[in-house]
Amino acid sequence: MAEDKRQARGIRISDTMLKVLAALICITLVAAVFVVPKYGRVFKAYTAARSEYNAADAGYEAAEQKNADLTQKLEEMQGMKTETEELTAEVFKLAAQTEKDIQAGKSNKKICYITLDDGPYNKGKDFLKLFDQYGVKATFFLTTANGDKLPDQADLSAKSMYPEYLKSGHTIGNHTYSHDYGQGGIYTSAKAFMKAVNNQQKFTEEATGGTYTPKIVRFPGGSSEAGDNAEAIKEALKKEGLGWIDWTVDSGDSWGSDRVSTDLIKNNIKDAAKDQKIMVILFHEWSKPSLEAMPSVIKYLDKQGYIFLPLFPESVMVQK
């Protein structure tokens, strides 16, 4: 009797286990059908989001590093700029003293200031290459009379040339915005002239990214063209802290196509070199004869003992 009860209890236990097993199977099936796919999608979404986060984090770190590198580069460039400006100031200080010594008869040195008017021109690139080749520094008096284009290659921006002059260590001068010195032009009054000067200052600053403002002005056609208003104009320039300069030697490159030649240019400069220890030579950036004569001019003056410098505001040749 007791054995039958145990068997009966065993059967009941087996039934319970079967029920539990059946329930587990059902739960597993439900999970397989409903829960697992949903969890799988959630897991995949989580994995994708995590990957995007990691990528974004890596990108952020790369951007941070790039920004740090750029900041360091800018600091280095600023340091170089400051160092260059200090060195340039020191060179000009020595040059100014040398000029005074030359004028006082205390020095046998000679200085030549090569100046080129009316640019920018595309031909200016050829002058720059030539000056780099001979280690010459010059001064370019620029105007915007032709708008923001190069007269000899109108599809190129005139502004694009401005940084090129500076990169090679040359000086940029102000030759007025319009270069209009005909009747009713810039010489009608000091106000009209200064408007042309200030407009050119703004253009130069824009073209150089605000890093350069000319300190030297050249009157279109020379200061004599200003006539009765010359003194008022010079006083207005002085109030603005600007100096002005003409030239001591005219190369002759603007004397007319029937007269101009490389020989004329070379002879004009050789004649002037006989008695000028500080020369300011007038050339024009558009002049092909000047470009062709320039190597011979530089070689000749170098043999005569001249050193080539760009004009600077403190020069005794700049009127203030």
C-alpha positions in Angstrom: 0.0 0.0 0.0 2.8 2.4 0.9 4.6 1.5 -2.3 1.5 2.4 -4.3 1.5 5.8 -2.6 5.1 6.3 -3.5 4.5 5.4 -7.1 1.5 7.7 -7.2 3.6 10.5 -5.6 6.3 9.8 -8.2 3.8 10.1 -11.0 2.5 13.4 -9.6 6.1 14.7 -9.3 6.7 13.7 -12.9 3.6 15.5 -14.0 4.7 18.7 -12.1 8.1 18.5 -13.8 6.5 18.0 -17.1 4.3 21.0 -16.5 7.3 23.1 -15.5 9.2 21.9 -18.5 6.3 22.7 -20.7 6.1 26.2 -19.3 9.8 26.7 -19.8 9.5 25.6 -23.4 6.6 28.0 -23.9 8.6 30.8 -22.4 11.6 30.0 -24.5 9.4 29.9 -27.7 7.8 33.2 -26.8 11.2 34.7 -26.2 12.5 33.2 -29.4 9.5 34.6 -31.3 9.1 38.0 -29.7 11.8 38.9 -27.2 15.0 37.8 -28.8 14.5 39.5 -32.2 13.5 42.7 -30.4 16.5 42.4 -28.1 18.7 41.7 -31.2 17.5 44.8 -32.8 18.1 46.8 -29.7 21.6 45.3 -29.4 22.4 46.1 -33.0 21.2 49.7 -32.5 23.2 50.0 -29.4 26.3 48.6 -31.2 25.8 51.0 -34.1 25.4 53.9 -31.8 28.4 52.9 -29.8 30.5 52.7 -33.0 29.2 56.1 -34.1 30.1 57.5 -30.7 33.6 56.0 -30.9 34.1 57.4 -34.4 32.8 60.8 -33.3 35.1 60.7 -30.2 38.1 59.8 -32.4 37.1 62.6 -34.8 36.8 65.0 -31.9 40.3 64.0 -30.6 41.7 64.4 -34.1 40.1 67.8 -34.5 41.4 68.8 -31.1 44.9 67.7 -32.1 44.6 69.5 -35.5 43.5 72.6 -33.7 46.4 72.3 -31.3 48.8 71.9 -34.2 47.3 74.8 -36.0 47.5 77.0 -32.9 51.2 76.1 -32.5 51.8 76.8 -36.1 50.2 80.2 -35.9 52.2 81.0 -32.8 55.4 80.0 -34.6 54.4 82.1 -37.6 53.6 85.1 -35.4 57.0 84.7 -33.7 58.7 84.6 -37.1 56.7 87.7 -38.2 57.8 89.6 -35.0 61.4 88.5 -35.4 61.3 89.5 -39.1 59.8 92.9 -38.3 62.4 93.5 -35.6 65.2 92.5 -38.0 63.8 94.7 -40.7 63.6 97.6 -38.3 67.2 97.1 -37.3 68.3 97.0 -41.0 66.4 100.2 -41.8 67.9 101.9 -38.7 71.4 101.1 -39.9 70.4 102.2 -43.4 69.1 105.5 -42.2 72.4 106.1 -40.3 74.4 105.1 -43.4 72.4 107.6 -45.5 73.3 110.4 -43.0 76.9 109.4 -43.0 77.0 109.4 -46.8 75.5 112.9 -46.9 77.9 114.1 -44.3 80.9 112.7 -46.3 81.6 110.2 -43.5 81.0 107.1 -45.6 82.1 105.8 -49.0 79.1 103.5 -49.3 76.5 104.0 -52.0 72.8 103.2 -52.0 70.4 102.6 -54.8 66.6 102.6 -54.5 64.9 101.0 -57.4 61.3 102.1 -57.7 58.6 100.9 -60.1 55.4 102.8 -60.6 51.9 102.1 -61.9 51.6 98.4 -60.9 50.4 95.8 -60.3 51.0 94.2 -63.7 51.4 90.6 -64.5 54.8 91.6 -65.8 55.6 92.4 -62.1 56.1 88.7 -61.6 59.0 88.8 -64.0 60.6 91.7 -62.1 60.2 89.8 -58.9 61.9 86.7 -60.3 64.7 88.9 -61.6 65.1 90.7 -58.3 65.2 87.4 -56.4 67.8 86.2 -58.8 70.1 89.1 -58.0 69.2 89.6 -54.4 67.8 93.0 -55.0 65.0 94.7 -52.9 62.9 97.3 -54.6 59.8 99.5 -54.0 56.6 99.2 -55.9 54.2 102.2 -56.0 50.8 100.7 -56.7 47.5 102.1 -57.9 44.0 100.7 -58.5 43.4 102.8 -61.6 42.6 99.6 -63.5 40.3 98.2 -60.9 40.9 94.7 -59.4 42.6 93.4 -62.5 46.0 93.3 -64.1 46.1 95.5 -67.3 48.3 92.9 -69.1 46.2 89.9 -68.0 42.7 91.1 -67.1 41.5 87.7 -66.0 43.8 87.8 -63.0 43.1 89.8 -59.8 45.3 92.8 -59.0 44.9 92.0 -55.3 46.6 88.6 -55.9 49.9 90.4 -56.6 50.1 92.5 -53.4 51.2 89.6 -51.2 53.8 88.6 -53.8 55.7 91.9 -53.4 55.8 91.5 -49.6 56.9 87.9 -49.6 60.1 88.8 -51.4 60.8 91.6 -49.0 60.0 94.6 -51.2 58.2 97.8 -50.1 54.7 98.7 -51.3 54.1 102.4 -51.8 50.9 104.3 -52.4 50.5 105.7 -55.9 46.8 106.9 -55.3 43.7 104.9 -56.1 42.8 106.6 -59.4 46.2 107.9 -60.7 44.1 110.6 -62.4 46.1 113.8 -62.5 44.4 115.3 -65.5 42.1 118.3 -65.3 39.5 117.8 -62.5 41.6 115.0 -61.1 43.4 114.3 -57.8 45.3 117.6 -57.8 42.3 119.9 -57.8 42.6 120.1 -54.0 44.3 118.5 -51.0 40.9 116.9 -50.1 40.7 115.2 -53.6 44.3 114.0 -53.3 43.9 112.6 -49.9 40.7 110.8 -50.9 42.6 109.0 -53.6 45.4 108.2 -51.1 43.0 106.9 -48.5 41.1 104.7 -51.0 44.4 103.2 -52.1 45.4 102.6 -48.4 42.2 100.7 -47.9 42.7 98.6 -51.1 46.2 97.7 -50.0 45.1 96.7 -46.6 42.3 94.5 -48.1 44.7 92.9 -50.6 47.2 92.1 -47.8 44.7 90.8 -45.3 45.1 93.8 -43.1 48.8 93.1 -42.5 50.3 96.0 -44.5 49.6 99.8 -44.7 51.9 101.9 -47.0 53.8 104.7 -45.3 55.2 106.3 -48.5 53.3 108.1 -51.2 54.4 108.9 -54.7 52.6 111.7 -56.6 51.4 110.4 -60.0 53.6 112.3 -62.5 55.7 113.6 -59.6 55.1 116.3 -57.0 55.5 119.1 -59.5 52.2 118.0 -61.1 50.3 119.1 -57.9 50.9 122.8 -58.9 49.5 125.4 -56.5 48.1 122.7 -54.2 51.4 120.9 -53.7 52.1 122.4 -50.3 48.6 121.8 -49.0 48.8 118.2 -50.1 52.2 117.7 -48.5 50.9 119.1 -45.2 47.8 116.8 -45.4 50.1 113.8 -45.9 52.2 114.9 -42.9 49.1 115.0 -40.7 48.3 111.5 -41.8 51.8 110.4 -40.9 52.7 109.7 -44.5 55.9 110.5 -46.3 56.4 111.2 -50.0 59.1 110.8 -52.5 59.9 111.7 -56.2 63.1 110.3 -57.8 66.6 111.5 -58.5 67.0 109.5 -61.7 64.5 109.0 -64.5 65.2 105.8 -66.4 63.4 107.2 -69.4 61.2 104.2 -69.9 58.1 106.4 -70.3 59.6 108.8 -72.8 57.7 107.4 -75.7 58.0 104.2 -77.8 60.0 106.1 -80.5 62.7 107.0 -78.0 62.8 104.3 -75.4 65.4 101.5 -75.6 67.4 99.4 -73.3 70.5 101.5 -74.2 68.7 104.7 -73.3 67.7 103.4 -69.9 71.2 102.0 -69.2 72.9 105.3 -70.3 70.6 107.5 -68.2 71.4 105.5 -65.1 75.2 105.3 -65.8 75.3 109.1 -66.2 73.5 109.6 -62.9 75.8 107.1 -61.1 78.7 109.4 -61.8 77.8 111.8 -59.1 74.9 110.3 -57.0 75.8 108.3 -54.0 72.1 107.9 -53.1 70.0 107.1 -56.1 66.2 106.8 -56.4 65.5 105.5 -59.9 62.1 105.7 -61.5 61.0 102.7 -63.5 57.6 101.6 -64.6 56.3 98.1 -63.9 54.7 97.9 -67.3 57.9 98.6 -69.2 59.4 95.8 -71.2 62.6 97.8 -72.0 63.1 98.3 -68.3 62.7 94.6 -67.6 65.2 93.8 -70.4 67.7 96.5 -69.2 67.4 95.6 -65.5 70.0 92.8 -65.3 72.7 95.1 -66.9 71.7 98.0 -64.7 72.0 95.9 -61.5 75.3 94.4 -62.5 76.7 97.8 -63.4 75.6 99.5 -60.2 76.8 96.6 -58.2 80.3 97.0 -59.6 80.1 100.7 -58.8 79.6 99.7 -55.1 75.9 100.4 -54.7 73.8 98.4 -52.3 70.1 97.9 -53.2 67.5 98.6 -50.6 63.7 99.0 -50.5 62.5 102.5 -49.4 61.5 102.9 -45.8 59.7 105.7 -44.0 62.8 106.8 -42.0 65.0 107.2 -45.1 66.4 110.7 -45.6 65.1 110.5 -49.2 61.5 110.3 -48.0 60.0 113.8 -47.4 58.0 114.1 -44.3 
